[in-house]
Amino acid sequence: MSDVGTGTGKVVVNRAMSLDGFIAGPGHAMDWIFTHLTSDTFPEVMAATGAMLIGRGTYEVGRRMAADQDDAYDGGAQFVLTHSPPDEPDPAVTFLTCDIEEAVATARRAAGGKNLEILGTDVAAQCLRRGLVDEILVYVLPVLLGDGVRLTPPGLGRIELEPFATTRSGAVTMLRFRVRKEPGSSGS
Ligand SMILES: NC(=O)c1ccc[n+]([C@@H]2O[C@H](COP(=O)([O-])OP(=O)(O)OC[C@H]3O[C@@H](n4cnc5c(N)ncnc54)[C@H](OP(=O)(O)O)[C@@H]3O)[C@@H](O)[C@H]2O)c1
């Protein structure tokens, strides 16, 4: 199945997760991710991605951990959502201060028909609440973190998912789910 349609790509919440359900360890630790996951682990995901919408929290964690990160990952244009853009903007990203739906529409246009990746707990939860997400893609990593940041925040509510792919590469298992959007199936 190709992810890259000829029209508008999908909106995909993309997460690395420990087996006990955390996407960051205590103190927002992310080092455990890069031990197992690089841009080479599932190259088809990067190839299908045309833009990324990133919460400011995630952006700041990423800046602090720059030395540990896989800088070969190229998901296209990067948009960072914030109420307070920095005085000296990073030329590699576009800072947005707007409603979540407008942010998704802007980043999606930049994706040029490829998928839009949503990175950030808060931003992803807002997208899920508004019914803006087509797919949740989780990389399950072989580690138990014990504590940290959960895959979704408390209070998101119930959202029905439809599994459609399970793929393993090395030590990482990628699980993919469509988000069901029928009335009554989304969180509130
Ligand atoms: N494992 C993984 O794959 C993975 C991936 C991504 C992130 N993470 C983890 O997730 C955590 C970060 O999550 P987070 O809770 O900080 O959420 P986030 O979604 O990264 O960032 C939240 C921030 O985004 C800005 N924002 C959100 N909605 C906005 C809107 N409508 N308008 C303007 N600004 C808006 C606000 O920043 P301002 O306060 O600047 O306004 C808000 O505080 C970190 O621990 C990170 O390590 C893990």
The ligand as an SDF file (V2000), in Angstrom:
LIG
                    3D

 48 52  0  0  0  0  0  0  0  0999 V2000
    8.2590    9.4070   21.7470 N   0  0  0  0  0  0  0  0  0  0  0  0
    7.9830   10.2250   20.7660 C   0  0  0  0  0  0  0  0  0  0  0  0
    7.9060    9.7980   19.6040 O   0  0  0  0  0  0  0  0  0  0  0  0
    7.7050   11.6690   21.0460 C   0  0  0  0  0  0  0  0  0  0  0  0
    7.4020   12.5300   19.9790 C   0  0  0  0  0  0  0  0  0  0  0  0
    7.1210   13.8420   20.2710 C   0  0  0  0  0  0  0  0  0  0  0  0
    7.1550   14.2960   21.5810 C   0  0  0  0  0  0  0  0  0  0  0  0
    7.4560   13.4600   22.5990 N   0  0  0  0  0  0  0  0  0  0  0  0
    7.4560   13.9340   23.9970 C   0  0  0  0  0  0  0  0  0  0  0  0
    6.2660   14.6530   24.2450 O   0  0  0  0  0  0  0  0  0  0  0  0
    6.5490   15.6290   25.2410 C   0  0  0  0  0  0  0  0  0  0  0  0
    6.1240   17.0290   24.7510 C   0  0  0  0  0  0  0  0  0  0  0  0
    4.7740   17.1380   24.8150 O   0  0  0  0  0  0  0  0  0  0  0  0
    4.0380   18.4890   25.3230 P   0  0  0  0  0  0  0  0  0  0  0  0
    3.0500   18.0990   26.3270 O   0  0  0  0  0  0  0  0  0  0  0  0
    5.0370   19.5520   25.6450 O   0  0  0  0  0  0  0  0  0  0  0  0
    3.2210   18.8860   24.0660 O   0  0  0  0  0  0  0  0  0  0  0  0
    3.6190   19.5830   22.6890 P   0  0  0  0  0  0  0  0  0  0  0  0
    2.4270   19.3540   21.8370 O   0  0  0  0  0  0  0  0  0  0  0  0
    4.9400   19.1610   22.1910 O   0  0  0  0  0  0  0  0  0  0  0  0
    3.7720   21.1390   23.0500 O   0  0  0  0  0  0  0  0  0  0  0  0
    2.7660   21.8720   23.6920 C   0  0  0  0  0  0  0  0  0  0  0  0
    2.9800   23.3530   23.4210 C   0  0  0  0  0  0  0  0  0  0  0  0
    2.6510   23.6680   22.0650 O   0  0  0  0  0  0  0  0  0  0  0  0
    2.1030   24.9730   21.9960 C   0  0  0  0  0  0  0  0  0  0  0  0
    0.7240   24.8860   21.5080 N   0  0  0  0  0  0  0  0  0  0  0  0
   -0.1100   23.8100   21.5480 C   0  0  0  0  0  0  0  0  0  0  0  0
   -1.2810   24.1180   20.9850 N   0  0  0  0  0  0  0  0  0  0  0  0
   -1.2000   25.4020   20.5640 C   0  0  0  0  0  0  0  0  0  0  0  0
   -2.0880   26.2700   19.8820 C   0  0  0  0  0  0  0  0  0  0  0  0
   -3.3000   25.8760   19.4880 N   0  0  0  0  0  0  0  0  0  0  0  0
   -1.6770   27.5280   19.6120 N   0  0  0  0  0  0  0  0  0  0  0  0
   -0.4240   27.9330   19.9530 C   0  0  0  0  0  0  0  0  0  0  0  0
    0.4810   27.1430   20.5980 N   0  0  0  0  0  0  0  0  0  0  0  0
    0.0780   25.9030   20.8980 C   0  0  0  0  0  0  0  0  0  0  0  0
    2.1470   25.5350   23.3980 C   0  0  0  0  0  0  0  0  0  0  0  0
    3.4200   26.1440   23.4980 O   0  0  0  0  0  0  0  0  0  0  0  0
    3.6520   27.6370   24.1150 P   0  0  0  0  0  0  0  0  0  0  0  0
    3.6220   27.4050   25.5880 O   0  0  0  0  0  0  0  0  0  0  0  0
    4.9930   28.0510   23.5830 O   0  0  0  0  0  0  0  0  0  0  0  0
    2.5350   28.4930   23.6420 O   0  0  0  0  0  0  0  0  0  0  0  0
    2.0980   24.2770   24.2470 C   0  0  0  0  0  0  0  0  0  0  0  0
    2.6150   24.4860   25.5610 O   0  0  0  0  0  0  0  0  0  0  0  0
    8.0270   15.6070   25.5140 C   0  0  0  0  0  0  0  0  0  0  0  0
    8.2660   14.8300   26.6680 O   0  0  0  0  0  0  0  0  0  0  0  0
    8.5690   14.9000   24.2930 C   0  0  0  0  0  0  0  0  0  0  0  0
    9.7470   14.2370   24.6170 O   0  0  0  0  0  0  0  0  0  0  0  0
    7.7340   12.1380   22.3570 C   0  0  0  0  0  0  0  0  0  0  0  0
  1  2  1  0
  2  3  2  0
  2  4  1  0
  4  5  1  0
  4 48  2  0
  5  6  2  0
  6  7  1  0
  7  8  2  0
  8  9  1  0
  8 48  1  0
  9 10  1  0
  9 46  1  0
 10 11  1  0
 11 12  1  0
 11 44  1  0
 12 13  1  0
 13 14  1  0
 14 15  2  0
 14 16  1  0
 14 17  1  0
 17 18  1  0
 18 19  2  0
 18 20  1  0
 18 21  1  0
 21 22  1  0
 22 23  1  0
 23 24  1  0
 23 42  1  0
 24 25  1  0
 25 26  1  0
 25 36  1  0
 26 27  1  0
 26 35  1  0
 27 28  2  0
 28 29  1  0
 29 30  1  0
 29 35  2  0
 30 31  1  0
 30 32  2  0
 32 33  1  0
 33 34  2  0
 34 35  1  0
 36 37  1  0
 36 42  1  0
 37 38  1  0
 38 39  2  0
 38 40  1  0
 38 41  1  0
 42 43  1  0
 44 45  1  0
 44 46  1  0
 46 47  1  0
M  CHG  2   8   1  16  -1
M  END
$$$$
